[in-house]
Amino acid sequence: MLVDGGVRRGSDVVKACALGARAVMFGRPYLYGLGAAGELGVEWVINYFSAGVKRTMALVGATDVASLRGLVRC
């Protein structure tokens, strides 16, 4: 499953992966960063998402993306 739309922070990426996503796309934040500050804006967005993913994974006790599978039961 691919997730696209509504992804605004790293915790959204972790949630999607925990629910079974194999990939998460975040084009709009990328383009906002590009439009606002060019290459530096894109780097900021990528760092923002990366830090959010790392922080959220640490808070839920996940050491890698594979350990997120099955974390959430629907």
mmCIF file as gemmi writes it, N, C-alpha and C atoms, coordinates in Angstrom:
data_model
loop_
_atom_site.group_PDB
_atom_site.id
_atom_site.type_symbol
_atom_site.label_atom_id
_atom_site.label_alt_id
_atom_site.label_comp_id
_atom_site.label_asym_id
_atom_site.label_entity_id
_atom_site.label_seq_id
_atom_site.pdbx_PDB_ins_code
_atom_site.Cartn_x
_atom_site.Cartn_y
_atom_site.Cartn_z
_atom_site.occupancy
_atom_site.B_iso_or_equiv
_atom_site.pdbx_formal_charge
_atom_site.auth_seq_id
_atom_site.auth_asym_id
_atom_site.pdbx_PDB_model_num
ATOM 1 N N . MET Axp A 1 ? 0.84 -1.165 0 1 0 ? 1 A 1
ATOM 2 C CA . MET Axp A 1 ? 0 0 0 1 0 ? 1 A 1
ATOM 3 C C . MET Axp A 1 ? 0.893 1.238 0 1 0 ? 1 A 1
ATOM 4 N N . LEU Axp A 2 ? 0.509 2.211 -0.759 1 0 ? 2 A 1
ATOM 5 C CA . LEU Axp A 2 ? 1.177 3.511 -0.798 1 0 ? 2 A 1
ATOM 6 C C . LEU Axp A 2 ? 0.264 4.538 -0.144 1 0 ? 2 A 1
ATOM 7 N N . VAL Axp A 3 ? 0.848 5.471 0.58 1 0 ? 3 A 1
ATOM 8 C CA . VAL Axp A 3 ? 0.07 6.526 1.214 1 0 ? 3 A 1
ATOM 9 C C . VAL Axp A 3 ? 0.475 7.843 0.574 1 0 ? 3 A 1
ATOM 10 N N . ASP Axp A 4 ? -0.531 8.603 0.16 1 0 ? 4 A 1
ATOM 11 C CA . ASP Axp A 4 ? -0.272 9.906 -0.436 1 0 ? 4 A 1
ATOM 12 C C . ASP Axp A 4 ? -1.381 10.846 0 1 0 ? 4 A 1
ATOM 13 N N . GLY Axp A 5 ? -1.017 11.994 0.469 1 0 ? 5 A 1
ATOM 14 C CA . GLY Axp A 5 ? -1.995 12.992 0.871 1 0 ? 5 A 1
ATOM 15 C C . GLY Axp A 5 ? -2.128 13.09 2.375 1 0 ? 5 A 1
ATOM 16 N N . GLY Axp A 6 ? -2.116 14.296 2.88 1 0 ? 6 A 1
ATOM 17 C CA . GLY Axp A 6 ? -2.301 14.53 4.296 1 0 ? 6 A 1
ATOM 18 C C . GLY Axp A 6 ? -1.061 14.312 5.141 1 0 ? 6 A 1
ATOM 19 N N . VAL Axp A 7 ? 0.067 14.052 4.523 1 0 ? 7 A 1
ATOM 20 C CA . VAL Axp A 7 ? 1.302 13.814 5.268 1 0 ? 7 A 1
ATOM 21 C C . VAL Axp A 7 ? 1.983 15.159 5.494 1 0 ? 7 A 1
ATOM 22 N N . ARG Axp A 8 ? 2.062 15.56 6.768 1 0 ? 8 A 1
ATOM 23 C CA . ARG Axp A 8 ? 2.609 16.878 7.087 1 0 ? 8 A 1
ATOM 24 C C . ARG Axp A 8 ? 3.795 16.83 8.039 1 0 ? 8 A 1
ATOM 25 N N . ARG Axp A 9 ? 4.03 15.669 8.677 1 0 ? 9 A 1
ATOM 26 C CA . ARG Axp A 9 ? 5.136 15.567 9.646 1 0 ? 9 A 1
ATOM 27 C C . ARG Axp A 9 ? 5.602 14.127 9.732 1 0 ? 9 A 1
ATOM 28 N N . GLY Axp A 10 ? 6.723 13.936 10.4 1 0 ? 10 A 1
ATOM 29 C CA . GLY Axp A 10 ? 7.307 12.606 10.516 1 0 ? 10 A 1
ATOM 30 C C . GLY Axp A 10 ? 6.412 11.602 11.209 1 0 ? 10 A 1
ATOM 31 N N . SER Axp A 11 ? 5.628 12.06 12.174 1 0 ? 11 A 1
ATOM 32 C CA . SER Axp A 11 ? 4.733 11.137 12.875 1 0 ? 11 A 1
ATOM 33 C C . SER Axp A 11 ? 3.675 10.568 11.923 1 0 ? 11 A 1
ATOM 34 N N . ASP Axp A 12 ? 3.29 11.322 10.907 1 0 ? 12 A 1
ATOM 35 C CA . ASP Axp A 12 ? 2.352 10.806 9.904 1 0 ? 12 A 1
ATOM 36 C C . ASP Axp A 12 ? 2.976 9.659 9.117 1 0 ? 12 A 1
ATOM 37 N N . VAL Axp A 13 ? 4.261 9.762 8.845 1 0 ? 13 A 1
ATOM 38 C CA . VAL Axp A 13 ? 4.977 8.692 8.132 1 0 ? 13 A 1
ATOM 39 C C . VAL Axp A 13 ? 5.006 7.431 8.985 1 0 ? 13 A 1
ATOM 40 N N . VAL Axp A 14 ? 5.306 7.585 10.269 1 0 ? 14 A 1
ATOM 41 C CA . VAL Axp A 14 ? 5.365 6.432 11.176 1 0 ? 14 A 1
ATOM 42 C C . VAL Axp A 14 ? 3.989 5.789 11.307 1 0 ? 14 A 1
ATOM 43 N N . LYS Axp A 15 ? 2.942 6.576 11.434 1 0 ? 15 A 1
ATOM 44 C CA . LYS Axp A 15 ? 1.585 6.042 11.536 1 0 ? 15 A 1
ATOM 45 C C . LYS Axp A 15 ? 1.228 5.233 10.298 1 0 ? 15 A 1
ATOM 46 N N . ALA Axp A 16 ? 1.538 5.775 9.133 1 0 ? 16 A 1
ATOM 47 C CA . ALA Axp A 16 ? 1.224 5.082 7.887 1 0 ? 16 A 1
ATOM 48 C C . ALA Axp A 16 ? 1.976 3.758 7.793 1 0 ? 16 A 1
ATOM 49 N N . CYS Axp A 17 ? 3.247 3.766 8.174 1 0 ? 17 A 1
ATOM 50 C CA . CYS Axp A 17 ? 4.035 2.521 8.149 1 0 ? 17 A 1
ATOM 51 C C . CYS Axp A 17 ? 3.488 1.506 9.137 1 0 ? 17 A 1
ATOM 52 N N . ALA Axp A 18 ? 3.064 1.97 10.307 1 0 ? 18 A 1
ATOM 53 C CA . ALA Axp A 18 ? 2.511 1.074 11.314 1 0 ? 18 A 1
ATOM 54 C C . ALA Axp A 18 ? 1.205 0.449 10.829 1 0 ? 18 A 1
ATOM 55 N N . LEU Axp A 19 ? 0.486 1.165 9.974 1 0 ? 19 A 1
ATOM 56 C CA . LEU Axp A 19 ? -0.768 0.642 9.434 1 0 ? 19 A 1
ATOM 57 C C . LEU Axp A 19 ? -0.565 -0.208 8.183 1 0 ? 19 A 1
ATOM 58 N N . GLY Axp A 20 ? 0.69 -0.39 7.768 1 0 ? 20 A 1
ATOM 59 C CA . GLY Axp A 20 ? 0.979 -1.291 6.665 1 0 ? 20 A 1
ATOM 60 C C . GLY Axp A 20 ? 1.462 -0.656 5.37 1 0 ? 20 A 1
ATOM 61 N N . ALA Axp A 21 ? 1.709 0.637 5.362 1 0 ? 21 A 1
ATOM 62 C CA . ALA Axp A 21 ? 2.188 1.291 4.145 1 0 ? 21 A 1
ATOM 63 C C . ALA Axp A 21 ? 3.599 0.824 3.813 1 0 ? 21 A 1
ATOM 64 N N . ARG Axp A 22 ? 3.852 0.602 2.547 1 0 ? 22 A 1
ATOM 65 C CA . ARG Axp A 22 ? 5.198 0.251 2.083 1 0 ? 22 A 1
ATOM 66 C C . ARG Axp A 22 ? 5.97 1.494 1.667 1 0 ? 22 A 1
ATOM 67 N N . ALA Axp A 23 ? 5.255 2.574 1.382 1 0 ? 23 A 1
ATOM 68 C CA . ALA Axp A 23 ? 5.877 3.84 1.006 1 0 ? 23 A 1
ATOM 69 C C . ALA Axp A 23 ? 4.929 4.981 1.361 1 0 ? 23 A 1
ATOM 70 N N . VAL Axp A 24 ? 5.507 6.125 1.714 1 0 ? 24 A 1
ATOM 71 C CA . VAL Axp A 24 ? 4.736 7.317 2.058 1 0 ? 24 A 1
ATOM 72 C C . VAL Axp A 24 ? 5.267 8.466 1.222 1 0 ? 24 A 1
ATOM 73 N N . MET Axp A 25 ? 4.378 9.152 0.527 1 0 ? 25 A 1
ATOM 74 C CA . MET Axp A 25 ? 4.783 10.249 -0.345 1 0 ? 25 A 1
ATOM 75 C C . MET Axp A 25 ? 4.403 11.583 0.298 1 0 ? 25 A 1
ATOM 76 N N . PHE Axp A 26 ? 5.279 12.551 0.207 1 0 ? 26 A 1
ATOM 77 C CA . PHE Axp A 26 ? 4.981 13.876 0.753 1 0 ? 26 A 1
ATOM 78 C C . PHE Axp A 26 ? 5.446 14.94 -0.227 1 0 ? 26 A 1
ATOM 79 N N . GLY Axp A 27 ? 4.76 15.06 -1.328 1 0 ? 27 A 1
ATOM 80 C CA . GLY Axp A 27 ? 5.137 15.998 -2.38 1 0 ? 27 A 1
ATOM 81 C C . GLY Axp A 27 ? 4.846 17.444 -2.061 1 0 ? 27 A 1
ATOM 82 N N . ARG Axp A 28 ? 3.722 17.704 -1.413 1 0 ? 28 A 1
ATOM 83 C CA . ARG Axp A 28 ? 3.357 19.095 -1.162 1 0 ? 28 A 1
ATOM 84 C C . ARG Axp A 28 ? 4.338 19.786 -0.217 1 0 ? 28 A 1
ATOM 85 N N . PRO Axp A 29 ? 4.706 19.193 0.932 1 0 ? 29 A 1
ATOM 86 C CA . PRO Axp A 29 ? 5.703 19.865 1.773 1 0 ? 29 A 1
ATOM 87 C C . PRO Axp A 29 ? 7.028 20.099 1.041 1 0 ? 29 A 1
ATOM 88 N N . TYR Axp A 30 ? 7.426 19.13 0.226 1 0 ? 30 A 1
ATOM 89 C CA . TYR Axp A 30 ? 8.65 19.259 -0.572 1 0 ? 30 A 1
ATOM 90 C C . TYR Axp A 30 ? 8.552 20.484 -1.477 1 0 ? 30 A 1
ATOM 91 N N . LEU Axp A 31 ? 7.417 20.617 -2.151 1 0 ? 31 A 1
ATOM 92 C CA . LEU Axp A 31 ? 7.246 21.753 -3.069 1 0 ? 31 A 1
ATOM 93 C C . LEU Axp A 31 ? 7.122 23.075 -2.327 1 0 ? 31 A 1
ATOM 94 N N . TYR Axp A 32 ? 6.507 23.065 -1.136 1 0 ? 32 A 1
ATOM 95 C CA . TYR Axp A 32 ? 6.448 24.288 -0.336 1 0 ? 32 A 1
ATOM 96 C C . TYR Axp A 32 ? 7.859 24.739 0.035 1 0 ? 32 A 1
ATOM 97 N N . GLY Axp A 33 ? 8.69 23.791 0.455 1 0 ? 33 A 1
ATOM 98 C CA . GLY Axp A 33 ? 10.074 24.127 0.791 1 0 ? 33 A 1
ATOM 99 C C . GLY Axp A 33 ? 10.823 24.655 -0.41 1 0 ? 33 A 1
ATOM 100 N N . LEU Axp A 34 ? 10.614 24.021 -1.559 1 0 ? 34 A 1
ATOM 101 C CA . LEU Axp A 34 ? 11.271 24.458 -2.787 1 0 ? 34 A 1
ATOM 102 C C . LEU Axp A 34 ? 10.84 25.869 -3.156 1 0 ? 34 A 1
ATOM 103 N N . GLY Axp A 35 ? 9.552 26.135 -3.071 1 0 ? 35 A 1
ATOM 104 C CA . GLY Axp A 35 ? 9.04 27.454 -3.421 1 0 ? 35 A 1
ATOM 105 C C . GLY Axp A 35 ? 9.477 28.545 -2.457 1 0 ? 35 A 1
ATOM 106 N N . ALA Axp A 36 ? 9.593 28.184 -1.184 1 0 ? 36 A 1
ATOM 107 C CA . ALA Axp A 36 ? 9.924 29.178 -0.163 1 0 ? 36 A 1
ATOM 108 C C . ALA Axp A 36 ? 11.411 29.505 -0.123 1 0 ? 36 A 1
ATOM 109 N N . ALA Axp A 37 ? 12.259 28.485 -0.285 1 0 ? 37 A 1
ATOM 110 C CA . ALA Axp A 37 ? 13.69 28.74 -0.083 1 0 ? 37 A 1
ATOM 111 C C . ALA Axp A 37 ? 14.584 27.941 -1.021 1 0 ? 37 A 1
ATOM 112 N N . GLY Axp A 38 ? 14.027 27.397 -2.085 1 0 ? 38 A 1
ATOM 113 C CA . GLY Axp A 38 ? 14.844 26.664 -3.044 1 0 ? 38 A 1
ATOM 114 C C . GLY Axp A 38 ? 15.442 25.396 -2.443 1 0 ? 38 A 1
ATOM 115 N N . GLU Axp A 39 ? 16.676 25.124 -2.801 1 0 ? 39 A 1
ATOM 116 C CA . GLU Axp A 39 ? 17.344 23.903 -2.352 1 0 ? 39 A 1
ATOM 117 C C . GLU Axp A 39 ? 17.419 23.825 -0.826 1 0 ? 39 A 1
ATOM 118 N N . LEU Axp A 40 ? 17.705 24.938 -0.167 1 0 ? 40 A 1
ATOM 119 C CA . LEU Axp A 40 ? 17.77 24.945 1.296 1 0 ? 40 A 1
ATOM 120 C C . LEU Axp A 40 ? 16.419 24.625 1.92 1 0 ? 40 A 1
ATOM 121 N N . GLY Axp A 41 ? 15.351 25.07 1.282 1 0 ? 41 A 1
ATOM 122 C CA . GLY Axp A 41 ? 14.011 24.763 1.775 1 0 ? 41 A 1
ATOM 123 C C . GLY Axp A 41 ? 13.7 23.282 1.676 1 0 ? 41 A 1
ATOM 124 N N . VAL Axp A 42 ? 14.112 22.661 0.584 1 0 ? 42 A 1
ATOM 125 C CA . VAL Axp A 42 ? 13.906 21.22 0.419 1 0 ? 42 A 1
ATOM 126 C C . VAL Axp A 42 ? 14.724 20.457 1.453 1 0 ? 42 A 1
ATOM 127 N N . GLU Axp A 43 ? 15.967 20.875 1.672 1 0 ? 43 A 1
ATOM 128 C CA . GLU Axp A 43 ? 16.793 20.22 2.699 1 0 ? 43 A 1
ATOM 129 C C . GLU Axp A 43 ? 16.149 20.351 4.075 1 0 ? 43 A 1
ATOM 130 N N . TRP Axp A 44 ? 15.589 21.522 4.374 1 0 ? 44 A 1
ATOM 131 C CA . TRP Axp A 44 ? 14.933 21.721 5.66 1 0 ? 44 A 1
ATOM 132 C C . TRP Axp A 44 ? 13.748 20.766 5.814 1 0 ? 44 A 1
ATOM 133 N N . VAL Axp A 45 ? 12.927 20.64 4.775 1 0 ? 45 A 1
ATOM 134 C CA . VAL Axp A 45 ? 11.76 19.748 4.827 1 0 ? 45 A 1
ATOM 135 C C . VAL Axp A 45 ? 12.203 18.303 5.047 1 0 ? 45 A 1
ATOM 136 N N . ILE Axp A 46 ? 13.209 17.866 4.328 1 0 ? 46 A 1
ATOM 137 C CA . ILE Axp A 46 ? 13.691 16.495 4.482 1 0 ? 46 A 1
ATOM 138 C C . ILE Axp A 46 ? 14.229 16.271 5.892 1 0 ? 46 A 1
ATOM 139 N N . ASN Axp A 47 ? 14.982 17.229 6.426 1 0 ? 47 A 1
ATOM 140 C CA . ASN Axp A 47 ? 15.495 17.12 7.796 1 0 ? 47 A 1
ATOM 141 C C . ASN Axp A 47 ? 14.362 17.127 8.821 1 0 ? 47 A 1
ATOM 142 N N . TYR Axp A 48 ? 13.337 17.943 8.575 1 0 ? 48 A 1
ATOM 143 C CA . TYR Axp A 48 ? 12.168 18.016 9.458 1 0 ? 48 A 1
ATOM 144 C C . TYR Axp A 48 ? 11.46 16.664 9.511 1 0 ? 48 A 1
ATOM 145 N N . PHE Axp A 49 ? 11.227 16.062 8.359 1 0 ? 49 A 1
ATOM 146 C CA . PHE Axp A 49 ? 10.566 14.753 8.309 1 0 ? 49 A 1
ATOM 147 C C . PHE Axp A 49 ? 11.442 13.681 8.945 1 0 ? 49 A 1
ATOM 148 N N . SER Axp A 50 ? 12.719 13.703 8.656 1 0 ? 50 A 1
ATOM 149 C CA . SER Axp A 50 ? 13.64 12.708 9.209 1 0 ? 50 A 1
ATOM 150 C C . SER Axp A 50 ? 13.681 12.781 10.73 1 0 ? 50 A 1
ATOM 151 N N . ALA Axp A 51 ? 13.781 13.981 11.271 1 0 ? 51 A 1
ATOM 152 C CA . ALA Axp A 51 ? 13.812 14.153 12.724 1 0 ? 51 A 1
ATOM 153 C C . ALA Axp A 51 ? 12.494 13.697 13.35 1 0 ? 51 A 1
ATOM 154 N N . GLY Axp A 52 ? 11.384 13.998 12.696 1 0 ? 52 A 1
ATOM 155 C CA . GLY Axp A 52 ? 10.076 13.584 13.202 1 0 ? 52 A 1
ATOM 156 C C . GLY Axp A 52 ? 9.905 12.078 13.205 1 0 ? 52 A 1
ATOM 157 N N . VAL Axp A 53 ? 10.39 11.418 12.155 1 0 ? 53 A 1
ATOM 158 C CA . VAL Axp A 53 ? 10.319 9.957 12.094 1 0 ? 53 A 1
ATOM 159 C C . VAL Axp A 53 ? 11.165 9.346 13.203 1 0 ? 53 A 1
ATOM 160 N N . LYS Axp A 54 ? 12.383 9.833 13.36 1 0 ? 54 A 1
ATOM 161 C CA . LYS Axp A 54 ? 13.28 9.298 14.399 1 0 ? 54 A 1
ATOM 162 C C . LYS Axp A 54 ? 12.696 9.503 15.79 1 0 ? 54 A 1
ATOM 163 N N . ARG Axp A 55 ? 12.172 10.699 16.052 1 0 ? 55 A 1
ATOM 164 C CA . ARG Axp A 55 ? 11.61 11.009 17.359 1 0 ? 55 A 1
ATOM 165 C C . ARG Axp A 55 ? 10.408 10.12 17.664 1 0 ? 55 A 1
ATOM 166 N N . THR Axp A 56 ? 9.499 9.985 16.711 1 0 ? 56 A 1
ATOM 167 C CA . THR Axp A 56 ? 8.298 9.184 16.92 1 0 ? 56 A 1
ATOM 168 C C . THR Axp A 56 ? 8.629 7.715 17.091 1 0 ? 56 A 1
ATOM 169 N N . MET Axp A 57 ? 9.573 7.222 16.3 1 0 ? 57 A 1
ATOM 170 C CA . MET Axp A 57 ? 9.964 5.819 16.446 1 0 ? 57 A 1
ATOM 171 C C . MET Axp A 57 ? 10.583 5.586 17.829 1 0 ? 57 A 1
ATOM 172 N N . ALA Axp A 58 ? 11.356 6.53 18.322 1 0 ? 58 A 1
ATOM 173 C CA . ALA Axp A 58 ? 11.93 6.387 19.661 1 0 ? 58 A 1
ATOM 174 C C . ALA Axp A 58 ? 10.834 6.387 20.722 1 0 ? 58 A 1
ATOM 175 N N . LEU Axp A 59 ? 9.827 7.235 20.549 1 0 ? 59 A 1
ATOM 176 C CA . LEU Axp A 59 ? 8.745 7.313 21.53 1 0 ? 59 A 1
ATOM 177 C C . LEU Axp A 59 ? 7.897 6.044 21.579 1 0 ? 59 A 1
ATOM 178 N N . VAL Axp A 60 ? 7.733 5.36 20.434 1 0 ? 60 A 1
ATOM 179 C CA . VAL Axp A 60 ? 6.939 4.122 20.428 1 0 ? 60 A 1
ATOM 180 C C . VAL Axp A 60 ? 7.801 2.898 20.653 1 0 ? 60 A 1
ATOM 181 N N . GLY Axp A 61 ? 9.108 3.081 20.756 1 0 ? 61 A 1
ATOM 182 C CA . GLY Axp A 61 ? 10 1.969 21.041 1 0 ? 61 A 1
ATOM 183 C C . GLY Axp A 61 ? 10.362 1.117 19.837 1 0 ? 61 A 1
ATOM 184 N N . ALA Axp A 62 ? 10.236 1.677 18.651 1 0 ? 62 A 1
ATOM 185 C CA . ALA Axp A 62 ? 10.581 0.954 17.424 1 0 ? 62 A 1
ATOM 186 C C . ALA Axp A 62 ? 12.027 1.245 17.049 1 0 ? 62 A 1
ATOM 187 N N . THR Axp A 63 ? 12.769 0.191 16.729 1 0 ? 63 A 1
ATOM 188 C CA . THR Axp A 63 ? 14.168 0.374 16.352 1 0 ? 63 A 1
ATOM 189 C C . THR Axp A 63 ? 14.366 0.432 14.853 1 0 ? 63 A 1
ATOM 190 N N . ASP Axp A 64 ? 13.409 -0.078 14.088 1 0 ? 64 A 1
ATOM 191 C CA . ASP Axp A 64 ? 13.459 -0.005 12.628 1 0 ? 64 A 1
ATOM 192 C C . ASP Axp A 64 ? 12.04 -0.044 12.081 1 0 ? 64 A 1
ATOM 193 N N . VAL Axp A 65 ? 11.901 0.213 10.783 1 0 ? 65 A 1
ATOM 194 C CA . VAL Axp A 65 ? 10.578 0.285 10.169 1 0 ? 65 A 1
ATOM 195 C C . VAL Axp A 65 ? 9.862 -1.065 10.242 1 0 ? 65 A 1
ATOM 196 N N . ALA Axp A 66 ? 10.601 -2.157 10.13 1 0 ? 66 A 1
ATOM 197 C CA . ALA Axp A 66 ? 9.985 -3.486 10.188 1 0 ? 66 A 1
ATOM 198 C C . ALA Axp A 66 ? 9.31 -3.729 11.536 1 0 ? 66 A 1
ATOM 199 N N . SER Axp A 67 ? 9.838 -3.149 12.603 1 0 ? 67 A 1
ATOM 200 C CA . SER Axp A 67 ? 9.24 -3.355 13.919 1 0 ? 67 A 1
ATOM 201 C C . SER Axp A 67 ? 7.941 -2.56 14.103 1 0 ? 67 A 1
ATOM 202 N N . LEU Axp A 68 ? 7.656 -1.652 13.17 1 0 ? 68 A 1
ATOM 203 C CA . LEU Axp A 68 ? 6.388 -0.918 13.222 1 0 ? 68 A 1
ATOM 204 C C . LEU Axp A 68 ? 5.224 -1.785 12.76 1 0 ? 68 A 1
ATOM 205 N N . ARG Axp A 69 ? 5.488 -2.753 11.911 1 0 ? 69 A 1
ATOM 206 C CA . ARG Axp A 69 ? 4.428 -3.617 11.411 1 0 ? 69 A 1
ATOM 207 C C . ARG Axp A 69 ? 3.788 -4.345 12.581 1 0 ? 69 A 1
ATOM 208 N N . GLY Axp A 70 ? 2.491 -4.316 12.614 1 0 ? 70 A 1
ATOM 209 C CA . GLY Axp A 70 ? 1.781 -4.998 13.669 1 0 ? 70 A 1
ATOM 210 C C . GLY Axp A 70 ? 1.672 -4.2 14.958 1 0 ? 70 A 1
ATOM 211 N N . LEU Axp A 71 ? 2.26 -3 14.979 1 0 ? 71 A 1
ATOM 212 C CA . LEU Axp A 71 ? 2.195 -2.159 16.156 1 0 ? 71 A 1
ATOM 213 C C . LEU Axp A 71 ? 0.761 -1.669 16.386 1 0 ? 71 A 1
ATOM 214 N N . VAL Axp A 72 ? 0.053 -1.431 15.285 1 0 ? 72 A 1
ATOM 215 C CA . VAL Axp A 72 ? -1.328 -0.948 15.348 1 0 ? 72 A 1
ATOM 216 C C . VAL Axp A 72 ? -2.232 -2.042 14.814 1 0 ? 72 A 1
ATOM 217 N N . ARG Axp A 73 ? -3.266 -2.344 15.537 1 0 ? 73 A 1
ATOM 218 C CA . ARG Axp A 73 ? -4.251 -3.337 15.099 1 0 ? 73 A 1
ATOM 219 C C . ARG Axp A 73 ? -5.55 -2.604 14.782 1 0 ? 73 A 1
ATOM 220 N N . CYS Axp A 74 ? -6.056 -2.836 13.591 1 0 ? 74 A 1
ATOM 221 C CA . CYS Axp A 74 ? -7.309 -2.19 13.173 1 0 ? 74 A 1
ATOM 222 C C . CYS Axp A 74 ? -8.453 -3.186 13.199 1 0 ? 74 A 1
